[in-house]
Amino acid sequence: MVLCVRRLDNTALSPYSERGMKFPFLLVLAAALCGCGESSGRIILYTNRQEIAVYAETFNSMQDRHRLEIHYRENTPSALDFSTEVPDLVIMDNLSGETSAKRFVSLDSLFGGSGIDRRAFYASLLRAGQREKKQTLIPVSFNLPALMFDARISGDEASLFMINLESLAEKAAAANRKNDSAYLSMGFAPRWNSDFLVQASLMRGAAFKESPETLLAWDGESLDKTLEYFLSWSEKYNGGGAAEITFAEKYLYDPPYRQLALGRIKYAYTTAADFFLVPESYRNFLDVKWLSHAGKITATERILFAGIPQGADNARGAEAFLRWFFCVPTQSLLLEKSREKMPGVFGIASGFSSLKEINEKHLPLRDSALSGFAPPEDVLVFPAPVPYLWNRIKTQVLVPWMQKRISPGGQHPEDLAALFQGWLQ
């Protein structure tokens, strides 16, 4: 096994540099336990995640056999455009759909023996990267939906680990305040956040996914029932869609965390990663609880995967990086490096790591507030693979259709399937 403990300038690490002996020790430990591969050369990585730059810098500084180069790609479709060059590695979201996954090679050889340990992953998450029973993609990180609220206001939320979607309407309505003509505060309305609309639909069984037969499939009955539920919520608790829209136009021009501070709303939808981007001066008085349904927490559809494309020039180098990266000592080190260089970034690549031990043991070591923050594996649900065009489909087709569907007088918009087919054409 190669011990990768040299910098790019080929000078040995000093045992007294980098905050004394602690950091060099972590470098040696991560390299010794995870290895750095056998072949050498340049590794071209396509990604749009700025956090990966810290990982590349760390990898390059730990050995002199490989140099990981990041080539920025704005979105998944551009990252899958191999017309001018084939990268050695891609780390993006929305890679696990049928159309995109078939462009990557099997990574089964990286597992077992002294390689990557399958048992270290969330089992169902790892399976999401399989195609035809082969591990073509490896999950890097995932995000979870949550609700943030003002912890200075007493309520039963403080004692909860999760807030059930079905109880949210009534809980939020308790904060509604109005004068004779208009609302002065409104607890929450689904229409205010398009990501909430999609996430709640996933949680209630809409099952957006790419299948072998079609680019996007969904459970129409579950989706319709969810939108009917939102309409009922609006009418029963918030005075209808017009009142929600008027309130939003009048008050909701500030960031959600400021709206909470002003007492305008009771809850704001967020994710684990987004919550830690809230300025610390506001985050100090906020609390956050997971959004659940039927006792389960469904991860958002933006799961980050890593894969080696077919035809990559330096697949061996990419494999060396993956062996190094999917290792607990490595990711523990990367948490430390990220905190130093990108303190606003949560976890691994702005999410929970795909390695259970990192979330359960190492995140709390970086911040005591994260003790017990990661949900146990048995309450997590990971959504089905969505197509590589998912972000465009969601913003250009799905969300506008959903917003129209729950708007006043808009209960019968164009059929979603017909709308989607027209968009494809």
Summary of the structure (lengths in Angstrom):
residues: 425
radius of gyration: 23.0
end to end distance: 52.7
largest distance: 74.7
contacts: 1382
relative contact order: 0.19
helix: 42%
strand: 18%
